[in-house]
């Protein structure tokens, strides 16, 4: 059984092996891997697929998808104010 796993992994490309391993990780660790990949791209001056224009318009709507700022507006205000107490 172990030989089958080794054999199948040896026929997989590096990208396939990385994708398989990352798929086994919980979401927070997957985010860490993504952050590390972005760090490597920056360090080695490799452009990302989608170059950023640096426009503030790219950030538009970002809070609408945020779990931190979702939910009832009054409860959100109360929670944010409580952080300052």
C-alpha positions in Angstrom: 0.0 0.0 0.0 2.8 2.5 0.9 4.6 1.6 -2.3 1.5 2.6 -4.3 1.4 6.0 -2.6 5.2 6.5 -3.3 4.8 5.3 -6.9 1.8 7.6 -7.5 3.5 10.6 -5.9 6.6 10.0 -8.0 4.6 10.2 -11.2 2.9 13.4 -10.1 4.4 16.8 -11.0 5.6 19.1 -8.3 2.6 21.3 -8.7 0.3 18.3 -8.3 2.1 17.2 -5.2 1.9 20.7 -3.7 -1.8 20.9 -4.5 -2.4 17.5 -2.9 -0.5 18.4 0.3 -2.1 21.8 0.6 -5.6 20.3 0.1 -5.0 18.3 3.3 -4.4 21.3 5.4 -7.0 23.3 7.3 -7.9 26.7 5.9 -5.7 28.8 8.2 -2.6 26.8 7.2 -3.6 27.1 3.5 -3.6 30.8 4.0 -0.1 30.6 5.5 1.1 28.7 2.5 -0.4 31.3 0.2 1.3 34.1 2.2 4.6 32.3 1.8 4.2 31.8 -1.9 3.5 35.5 -2.3 6.6 36.3 -0.2 8.7 34.1 -2.5 7.2 35.8 -5.6 8.1 39.2 -4.1 11.6 38.1 -3.0 12.5 36.7 -6.4 10.6 39.5 -8.3 8.2 37.2 -9.9 5.0 39.1 -10.9 1.7 37.7 -9.7 -0.9 36.6 -12.3 -3.0 39.7 -11.8 -0.8 42.8 -11.4 -2.3 45.3 -9.0 -2.9 48.7 -10.3 -2.6 50.1 -6.8 -6.1 51.7 -7.2 -8.3 52.2 -4.3 -11.1 50.9 -6.4 -9.7 47.4 -6.1 -10.6 47.6 -2.4 -14.1 48.6 -3.0 -16.6 46.2 -1.4 -13.9 44.4 0.6 -15.6 45.0 3.9 -18.9 43.7 2.6 -17.3 40.2 2.2 -15.5 40.5 5.6 -16.6 38.2 8.4 -15.3 40.7 10.9 -17.7 43.5 9.7 -20.7 41.3 8.8 -23.9 41.0 10.8 -26.1 43.5 12.6 -24.7 47.0 12.3 -25.7 48.0 15.9 -24.0 45.0 17.4 -20.9 45.7 15.3 -20.8 49.2 16.6 -21.2 48.0 20.2 -18.5 45.4 19.7 -16.1 47.9 18.3 -16.8 50.4 21.1 -16.3 47.7 23.7 -12.8 47.2 22.3 -11.9 50.7 23.4 -13.2 50.3 26.9 
